[in-house]
Each structure stands twice: as C-alpha cells, then as structure tokens.
C-alpha cells in the first residue's frame, strides 16, 4: 500500500516550549504564555495542561485552575526567528509548504519520496531536525487530505507521528466524536449533538441531500466532505503572510540558530558553531535558487540579553564560507566592543537576508584582477554529495566530530 503524502507538522506547545527551552528550571513547572488578568492563553506547556489549561482559555480561568502556574508574556522577537527557521527546514524537504500559523504547516512530500524515503521516514527526519536544531518537539500527521492530516497530528501529540491511510479512514475516524474533526467548531458540534448526530459515523450515514436540508447547503456539503475524508488534497504553497512567510514564494530571508549545550566564552568554539550554521543556511539558499545580500548574526548571552548585527555585502552570495566569514567578523566586532564586559554566549544564529532568485548560468561579478577561488563550485559539489548520500557525507573538516547538525 502506498502511503498518503500530505503531512501536517505542528509544534508541541510552541510558544511555551520556545520561551522555556533555555530555562531548565522551568521544564517541569506549569508555564502559561499569555493570559493574565484580561488576556487569553496563547500556549501552555504539558505540565500546565495537566491542570486543564488550554490555548484560547481566559487568563483568569487558567489562574483558577492552577494558581501556582508561571505566566510569561510572548516574546515574538524570539518566537518569530525560530518559526522562520523551522519553515526553512520544511522548504528544504519540499517546495510545497502551506504555512498556516507561526507553529504549523502542511507539506506535500510526494516529490521528495525518491530522494528521502517514505512519508513516515520524512516525518521522522523532520522531527529529528526540529529537535536537534531548535530544542523543541513537533508532531506529524500523515493523510491524503488536509483535515485528516490535521486530525492525525493532533492524535500524535506530543512528539509523535500518526498515519491515517485512506483504507483505514472509516475504521479509525468514524467512531470519533464529530467535534474531533478539523473544521467542526464547538457550535456546530453542539448543534449536531442536539439532533442526535454524535459521531463522525452518525453524520456519514446521512445522505448528503438530507444533510443539506438539516443544516443548510454550505454546512451540509462541508460536513459530508469531512466525514468521508474528501476535503482538500492540494496545498497552496506560501500562506500565513501576516507572519511574514510570504505568499507563494520562499520568504525574503533564511536562517538557523542553535542553543549551545553550555554557555560558551571560547571564540574558536563559537566560530565553529557559526560555520555549522552558515553551511546549513547557504545550502538551503542554494536549494531554493536564492542568493542573499545581507548576513545577519544573532547572539544571546548567558543573561538572556539578545543582540543582532548585520552587514550588507557588495554582491549577493550563497557561498557557505562567505556567509561564515561575515558572521565571524560580526561576532568578533561585537565581542571586541564589549571588551571585559563580554559575557558567555548561550545561543548563536545566522540569517541570509534580501534573498534574490538565481538562474542557471548566473555568475558572480568579480572585482578587476580578482581570482575566483572556486568556492561556489565546491559548494555545489557538496550539495550533490549530500543529496545522494545524506547530510553527513561531506562537511568542513573543523566540523568532523561536531555532532550531526551541519
């Protein structure tokens, strides 16, 4: 049996997970992001959820359920770069990515199966990369339609993969409460329950014309498609423009960041971390046929103060060593400026911004008398080897033994 190829990837308690990932003392404590006296809960970690706290709940209700929960305001300066980097990871697997929010997206991986393996193998690879690169977890649902993939990812939580194949849809989905389906809100659920339609199977047993007469033409048709797993199967690449991810085109920047296992003060170690990040970011840019004009650096110190620096280049680049050299220079200037006040570093990130499309045959403009060192050709040779043999097949010598993140 051929597995369906639509994936829904949903971060687990994204807001809370990112806010506390560098705070080990909070990992087992109930944490709520948002809420407060007049707000609503944006996210609750799993210890908080055990008290019944859920996203969208009024903050006052969350406080009543768990008075000792730690409440944090969302830091979008921290959340947005992580989200963008995760979406970069998705686009490195397939260009068909429909972003629906800061923390979730649909992917169609049918074109990636030959290179990367089955949809379940791809799902596990994505989960491993998100965990390794960002220190958070995600859940993946695999199905043939959007609503069923969303249902599967919800059932996979936390930190799992769930497949609902078309030939198993009736057996696995029809016994569920109709409100479990993605696209059926609480008001519709109550309305259907009042007329005796409790399960998905109950609604599926009603002929579509009768269902339309019972609840209206639009809702009846919508429900009929949902209860038979016959809703949308084609994705719309792009989406979620309100979050800055673009509408149908890859975003204008690509980046990656890494939280270090321990706070680091050694510049050589930080330079090596930047090489790993620069190699990954430039590789993604090449895969998307993009070059960037600006290299941006993010540094978070041990006291959680975060500093950003950037430099615009004379020519756009997708060359790993050029991105790395610029990031290193930005880091050294930052640390030199701090002098003896420099603190140990907790996180580093690299972004390539101002991305421009490249075309076959494009060449870089060299200065008069400048020799081309051949790095673009070397990078593309590495890309071919990595595409054929995996991400650890070829890497800079200084990264050998440096984990599996490059």
KOLKOL-156770 format. One record per residue (C-alpha): x, y, z; residue in three letters. Coordinates in steps of 0.2 Angstrom, whole numbers, plus 5000, padded with zeros to 4 digits. Each point is the difference from the previous one (the first is absolute). Layout:
XYZALA
...
This chain:
500050005000UNK
500650174995UNK
500050125015UNK
499150174998UNK
501250154997UNK
499250155009UNK
500950045017UNK
499350115013UNK
501550065012UNK
499550085016UNK
501250065013UNK
499649945018UNK
499550145011UNK
501150114989UNK
499950175009UNK
500349925017UNK
501349884994UNK
501050144991UNK
499950125015UNK
500649875013UNK
501249894990UNK
501550105007UNK
499349995017UNK
500249825007UNK
499350055017UNK
498350034991UNK
499949844990UNK
499049915013UNK
499050155007UNK
498350054993UNK
500350154988UNK
498750104991UNK
500450124986UNK
498850154999UNK
498550005011UNK
500150125014UNK
498550105007UNK
499250054984UNK
500949894986UNK
499849824994UNK
501249865001UNK
501149994984UNK
500949845006UNK
500249895015UNK
501349875002UNK
499549825004UNK
500250015019UNK
498850154999UNK
498849904989UNK
499949875013UNK
499050135010UNK
498850024986UNK
500750164993UNK
499850014981UNK
500450134986UNK
498750134998UNK
499449995018UNK
499850165010UNK
501550045011UNK
498950025015UNK
499349824997UNK
501849934998UNK
500550095017UNK
498549915009UNK
500549834993UNK
501850025005UNK
500450155011UNK
501949955001UNK
500250004981UNK
501450114993UNK
499350134988UNK
501150074987UNK
499750134986UNK
500449944982UNK
501650064994UNK
499850014981UNK
501750064997UNK
500549835006UNK
498549904993UNK
500050074982UNK
501849964995UNK
499849825007UNK
498449984990UNK
500850074984UNK
501549885002UNK
498849855003UNK
499150054984UNK
501750014991UNK
500249825005UNK
498449954993UNK
500450084983UNK
501649915000UNK
499049844998UNK
498750064988UNK
499550164992UNK
498249965003UNK
499850075017UNK
498350095006UNK
500450105015UNK
498450025011UNK
500750085016UNK
501650045009UNK
500149825006UNK
499249884987UNK
500149974981UNK
499449874987UNK
501349924989UNK
499749894984UNK
501549884999UNK
499549904985UNK
501550084991UNK
501249965014UNK
499749815002UNK
501349954987UNK
501450095008UNK
499550005019UNK
498949845002UNK
498249975005UNK
498950135008UNK
500349925017UNK
501950014998UNK
499850184994UNK
498950045015UNK
501349925012UNK
501450104992UNK
499150165002UNK
499649965018UNK
501949965003UNK
500650164992UNK
498750115009UNK
500649935017UNK
501950014996UNK
499950174992UNK
498850095012UNK
499849905016UNK
498149974998UNK
498949864994UNK
498749994987UNK
498649874995UNK
499649954982UNK
498449934992UNK
500149924984UNK
498449984989UNK
499350024983UNK
499050165004UNK
500350165010UNK
498749975014UNK
500549825003UNK
501950055001UNK
499550135013UNK
499049875009UNK
501549885000UNK
501250125006UNK
498950045015UNK
499849825004UNK
501949984999UNK
500450135013UNK
501150025009UNK
501649964990UNK
499349874988UNK
499549954983UNK
498349934995UNK
499449934983UNK
498249994995UNK
500049914983UNK
498550024989UNK
499549815002UNK
500050025019UNK
499050165000UNK
498349935004UNK
500749885013UNK
501050135009UNK
499150164998UNK
498149964999UNK
499949945019UNK
500750185005UNK
498950145007UNK
499650114985UNK
500850155010UNK
501749914998UNK
500050044982UNK
501150154994UNK
498750134993UNK
498649965012UNK
499950135013UNK
499249995017UNK
498350084995UNK
499849884985UNK
500449865012UNK
498750055012UNK
498750024986UNK
500449834993UNK
499949925017UNK
498350085004UNK
499349914984UNK
500849835005UNK
501550014989UNK
501449965012UNK
501449914991UNK
500850024983UNK
499149844995UNK
498350075005UNK
500250154988UNK
500849894986UNK
498449895000UNK
498950154995UNK
499950024981UNK
500750164995UNK
498450084993UNK
499149965017UNK
501550075009UNK
499950164990UNK
498150025005UNK
500449975018UNK
501450125002UNK
500150114984UNK
500849974983UNK
501750075004UNK
500249925017UNK
499349844994UNK
501249984985UNK
501450055011UNK
499649875013UNK
499749864987UNK
501850034993UNK
500750005018UNK
499249845006UNK
500649914984UNK
501850075000UNK
499650084983UNK
500550185004UNK
501450094992UNK
501549904994UNK
501050144991UNK
501150125010UNK
500250184997UNK
501950045002UNK
500450155011UNK
498650075011UNK
500050085017UNK
500650164993UNK
499550095016UNK
501549915008UNK
501250054986UNK
500249844991UNK
499550064983UNK
498649964989UNK
500549864988UNK
501850045000UNK
501449955012UNK
500250145012UNK
501350144998UNK
501249935013UNK
500649835006UNK
500849965016UNK
500549885014UNK
500450015018UNK
500749885013UNK
499950015019UNK
501749945007UNK
500049855012UNK
501050115012UNK
500450195000UNK
501550034990UNK
501450135001UNK
501349924988UNK
499950094984UNK
500749854990UNK
498549905006UNK
498950144995UNK
500850024983UNK
499749814997UNK
498250025005UNK
499850144987UNK
500849894987UNK
498749865003UNK
498650134999UNK
500750094985UNK
500249844991UNK
498249955003UNK
499350174995UNK
501050024984UNK
499549824995UNK
498250045002UNK
500250164990UNK
500849904986UNK
498649875001UNK
498750144998UNK
501150084986UNK
500250165010UNK
501550115005UNK
500050135014UNK
500650175001UNK
500150015019UNK
500749895014UNK
499350025017UNK
500649935016UNK
499049975016UNK
500949975017UNK
499149975016UNK
501150015016UNK
499949905016UNK
498950145008UNK
498849984985UNK
500450174993UNK
499949984981UNK
500950104987UNK
499950014981UNK
501250064988UNK
500050004981UNK
501150054985UNK
499550024982UNK
501249934987UNK
500550084984UNK
499449854990UNK
498649875005UNK
500749845005UNK
499549815004UNK
501849955004UNK
500249925016UNK
501750065005UNK
499550184995UNK
498550005011UNK
501149925014UNK
501450134998UNK
498850145002UNK
499149935015UNK
501749975008UNK
500550184997UNK
498350065007UNK
500349895016UNK
501850065003UNK
499550184998UNK
498649985012UNK
501049915013UNK
501550124998UNK
498850155003UNK
499449925016UNK
501849985006UNK
500249935018UNK
498150025002UNK
499749864987UNK
499049865007UNK
499949814995UNK
498949964985UNK
498449895002UNK
499450014982UNK
500650054983UNK
499150024983UNK
500350044982UNK
498850074987UNK
500250044982UNK
498950144995UNK
499450104985UNK
499949844990UNK
500050014981UNK
499649864988UNK
501449934990UNK
499949914983UNK
501049874991UNK
501650084993UNK
500050145012UNK
501850055005UNK
500750125014UNK
500850164995UNK
501850005005UNK
501050155003UNK
501450054987UNK
501549885002UNK
499149895013UNK
500249824999UNK
498449885002UNK
500549885014UNK
498849884994UNK
498949995016UNK
498450014991UNK
500449844990UNK
500649925016UNK
498450045008UNK
499049924986UNK
501149855000UNK
499649985019UNK
498150034996UNK
500049854988UNK
500949895012UNK
498950045014UNK
498449984989UNK
500649824995UNK
500849945016UNK
499350115015UNK
500450155010UNK
501649935008UNK
500849944984UNK
501050154997UNK
500450145013UNK
501350125004UNK
501549925009UNK
499850115016UNK
498249935002UNK
500549815000UNK
499549945017UNK
498950155002UNK
498449915002UNK
498849974985UNK
499350184998UNK
501050064985UNK
